[in-house]
């Protein structure tokens, strides 16, 4: 017998379930039937994930008389782009999807974001189902309704808010993640602990051996705590007008680093890990939190062997990337900072000199500071 736990996320006037547990792929048809979804569905995945989990998903769907079609997208962040989005549209046309049909994302954040944008825009919106297969996607990108593709000038610049109808997170898929991808997902759970849930922070410290060993019990515990934190924030600010921006803690530096390295040198969670240490250092420089916060942040990242220093990229180039950040408002860059473990605040209009100083502390180079 598998484990099956249901959480609910409120999205404005609507609400959708997150199913969290083990053995859920085999029960996918039952879960989607219970949500009232129709037979015609398009599964979007990539060859790597598809080779592992497409068959059990399709069997689960077909057991409940769903009629799935499949489109394969190449694996990698560099494929989160318009050309691949068009392939999903082509497959949707070929499958003759209707407005009550569903696009199912089977994969990590790239597949989820791209398939979600297709679902949001095809026929002005069809049903959308997330079946996240990475830890990062399970705790972050699969909930909250942010869908997007990248532009050459920045990450996720072309997108929408479009909530899934159902999220199915099967913990069994985490056993096949490579260590680097698993740690990348842990970075987002660490983020939730650092800015939203002191209990989760202390659990990550106390149970680090079990977490690193991927013990099902503790995984269920930390994933649920991270999901509950994100759900609270999303419910309070569905379209990121204010509070929800705190979920971008560590992301301003992280996204700049990803873009500057052409989305190929760092996994998302790795870049965010460096960004979280940078946010803690910025908070200390501004006197918002005691010095122990960056120390605790660095120590926790080190426990899980996550990076916490920048490569020797000139700080000016990273600053130029930050100017493309989605959190810019009124021409001013807003940073998510911290007042202590479990607390986050937004701060606007930070001085470039201060940002440069912190980037240097993180290891950035000192050339080309004009950006």
Buried (B, 14 or more C-beta within 10 A) or exposed (E): EEBBBEBEBBBEEEEBBBBBBBBBBBBBBBBBBEBEBBBBBBBBBBEBBBEBBBEBBBEBBEBBEBEBBBBBBEBEBEBBBEEBBEBBBEBBEEBEBEEEBBBBBBBBBBBBBBBBBBBBBBEEEBBBBBBBBBBBBBBBBBBBBBBBBBBEEBBBBBBBBBBBBBBBBBBBBBEEBEEEBBBBBBBBBBBBBBBBBEEBBEBBBEBBEBBBEBEBEBBBBBBBBBBBBBBBBBBEBBEBEEBBBBBBBBBBBBBBBBBBEEBEEBBBBBBBBBBBBBBBBBBBBEEBBEEEBBEBBBEBBEBBEBBBBBBEBBBBBBBBBBBBBBBBEEEEBBBBBBBBBBBBBBBEEBEBEBBBBBBBBBBBBEEEBEB
